[in-house]
Amino acid sequence: MWRRITGGAALVLGVAAFLLAAELTLRSRYRHRVLADAAGPGDEVTLVALGDSIVAGTPGSATVAWPALLAGRLQAAYPQVAWRVVNAGQPGDTAPQGYLRFEAALAGTRPRAVLIAFGLNDCHPARYGMDRWFELEIPTGLGEYSYLWRAIQVRIRRWGRSIGWLPQPQPERGRVPLPRTSAQGFAAALTALVRRSRELGARPVLMTMTPLANAQAADMRAWQESCLLYNAIIRDQAARWRVPLVELATGLPAQGLGPDGVHLTPAGQDWVAAQVYRQLAESGFWARLIAEGKG
């Protein structure tokens, strides 16, 4: 009887050790793949701004977008530090799409912080194309914590689709008057982005959305109402994961919005850069990044 128990326990321990080794190996490979060939001096403080067209600077260029302006403010305030702010904005992106390109966006950057700025496309009531399939790629449940389980899920989906057991991703026919990302999917995507940032040793920062212009059109009013809900989700996730939050939902000057009522003018981009710098400076965020680099 004792031998049976011992043999069973040994089998359980062996399986557990194998699974733990596989999990640690996958985590190590992930970090190496993303952080390999990081450029810049060792004392350089690199930030990555990951988001949509507001980050990218649309309709202008990245050189006049708020990440570039933030870099200038940081360099002026802390001239003893070499600051680098990588603009990883992609016009039209939702948070799930940002998650799916996370590795490519951060590859080789070795960031100290990741500024996560999504929402305007997620809450836009015009679901179309592959939006629902992007959302399904966000890890939930055990997949939030385990690289091994995440990898198994991906392979099961690929295998199931290849033999016809699971449906192939298909574009939707036309737009559907629903948010491009569901509220639940948006929260899951922010969670995944926060976790991924921390796994790389970077401090995540969440940012609420810049406001839309007031308009009488029904579709714009629906979009504004949706923004209120999704900004609340951003705040909830910041509180849940105890990450810094930059509030951009109010205070944008009238001249900060472009003719379309969505994208920012150069004045609007400068305002965002000022808010990101000031709010994080007041919380001691920049000072902590510098101190960590010296440690």
PEZIMO-V261937 format. One record per backbone hydrogen bond with DSSP energy under -1.0 kcal/mol. NH is the residue of the N-H (numbers start at 1). CO is the residue of the C=O. E is the energy in kcal/mol with one decimal. If there is no record, write none. Layout:
nh: <NH;NH>
co: <CO;CO>
e: <E;E>
This chain:
nh: <5;6;7;8;9;10;11;12;13;14;15;16;17;18;19;20;21;22;23;24;25;26;27;28;29;30;31;32;33;34;35;36;39;44;45;47;48;49;50;51;52;56;57;58;60;64;69;70;71;72;73;74;75;76;77;78;81;84;86;88;90;93;98;99;100;101;102;105;106;108;109;112;113;114;115;116;117;123;126;127;127;131;134;135;136;137;138;143;144;145;146;150;151;152;153;154;155;156;157;158;159;160;161;162;163;165;166;172;174;176;178;180;181;186;187;188;189;190;191;192;193;194;195;196;197;198;199;200;201;202;203;205;206;207;208;213;221;222;223;224;225;226;227;228;229;230;231;232;233;234;235;236;237;238;239;240;241;243;246;256;257;258;261;265;269;270;271;272;273;274;275;276;277;278;279;280;281;282;284;285;288;289;290;291;292;293;294;295>
co: <1;2;3;4;5;6;7;8;9;10;11;12;13;14;15;16;17;18;19;20;21;22;23;24;25;26;27;28;29;30;31;32;108;41;82;84;113;86;115;88;117;52;53;53;57;61;65;66;67;68;69;70;71;72;73;74;78;45;47;49;51;90;94;95;96;97;99;101;102;34;106;46;46;203;48;205;50;119;124;176;178;128;130;131;132;134;135;140;141;142;142;146;147;148;149;150;151;152;153;154;155;156;157;158;159;160;160;129;172;127;176;124;122;182;183;184;185;186;187;188;189;190;191;192;193;194;195;196;198;197;112;114;244;116;246;261;217;218;219;220;221;222;223;224;225;226;227;228;229;230;231;232;233;234;235;236;237;238;206;253;254;263;258;256;265;266;267;268;269;270;271;272;273;274;275;276;277;278;281;280;284;285;286;287;288;289;290;291>
e: <-2.2;-2.7;-2.9;-2.6;-2.8;-2.5;-2.0;-2.3;-2.8;-2.4;-2.6;-2.6;-2.6;-2.2;-2.6;-2.5;-2.4;-2.3;-2.4;-2.6;-2.2;-2.2;-2.2;-2.3;-2.5;-2.2;-2.3;-2.4;-2.7;-2.3;-2.8;-1.7;-1.6;-1.6;-2.9;-3.0;-2.0;-2.9;-2.6;-1.1;-1.0;-2.3;-1.8;-1.4;-2.4;-1.4;-1.8;-2.9;-2.0;-1.6;-2.0;-2.7;-2.4;-2.0;-2.2;-2.8;-1.9;-2.3;-3.3;-2.6;-2.0;-2.1;-2.2;-2.4;-2.1;-1.4;-1.3;-2.7;-1.9;-3.5;-2.3;-3.4;-1.1;-2.3;-2.9;-3.4;-2.9;-2.7;-2.8;-2.2;-1.1;-2.0;-2.5;-2.0;-1.2;-1.1;-1.4;-1.8;-1.6;-1.4;-2.2;-1.6;-2.5;-2.3;-2.4;-2.1;-2.1;-2.4;-2.4;-2.4;-2.6;-3.1;-2.3;-2.1;-1.6;-1.9;-1.9;-1.2;-1.2;-2.8;-3.0;-1.3;-2.4;-2.7;-2.1;-2.2;-2.3;-2.3;-2.3;-2.4;-2.3;-2.5;-2.6;-2.6;-2.1;-2.2;-2.4;-1.0;-1.8;-2.4;-2.9;-2.5;-2.4;-1.4;-2.3;-2.3;-2.2;-2.3;-1.7;-2.4;-2.3;-2.1;-2.1;-1.5;-1.3;-2.3;-2.6;-1.6;-1.6;-2.0;-2.3;-2.4;-2.6;-2.2;-2.2;-2.7;-2.4;-2.0;-2.4;-2.4;-1.1;-3.2;-1.7;-2.2;-2.5;-2.2;-1.9;-2.2;-2.3;-2.2;-2.4;-2.8;-2.4;-2.8;-2.6;-1.6;-2.1;-2.6;-1.4;-2.3;-1.9;-2.1;-2.1;-2.4;-2.6;-1.7;-1.5;-1.7>
